[in-house]
């Protein structure tokens, strides 16, 4: 049973096939307990379906992983891999409220 969070109400992430070969779309949704200083995703670790590590994508000002002054943040990220290879992601979500940060890691399909 997941422990309660001082800053996170609900969160999730799912991976789907992209619209061209080798692409996967990772969609995430993070809901904070109240208006957050910052909310979203700090990083995504990409793995092949056999569990072998591929890469880590971290939050930057350009990739839209985080937002501020809001309760929720939903977005997606498209990863380009190798056609015919299955992938999954470990998505680390977080919310910071009044200087308190909590994070959780969600594994996609």
Secondary structure by P-SEA (a helix, b strand, c coil): cccccccccccbbbbbbcccccbbbbbbbbbcccccccccccbbbbbcccccccbbbbbcccccccccccccccbbbbbbcccccccccccccccccccbbbbbbbbcc
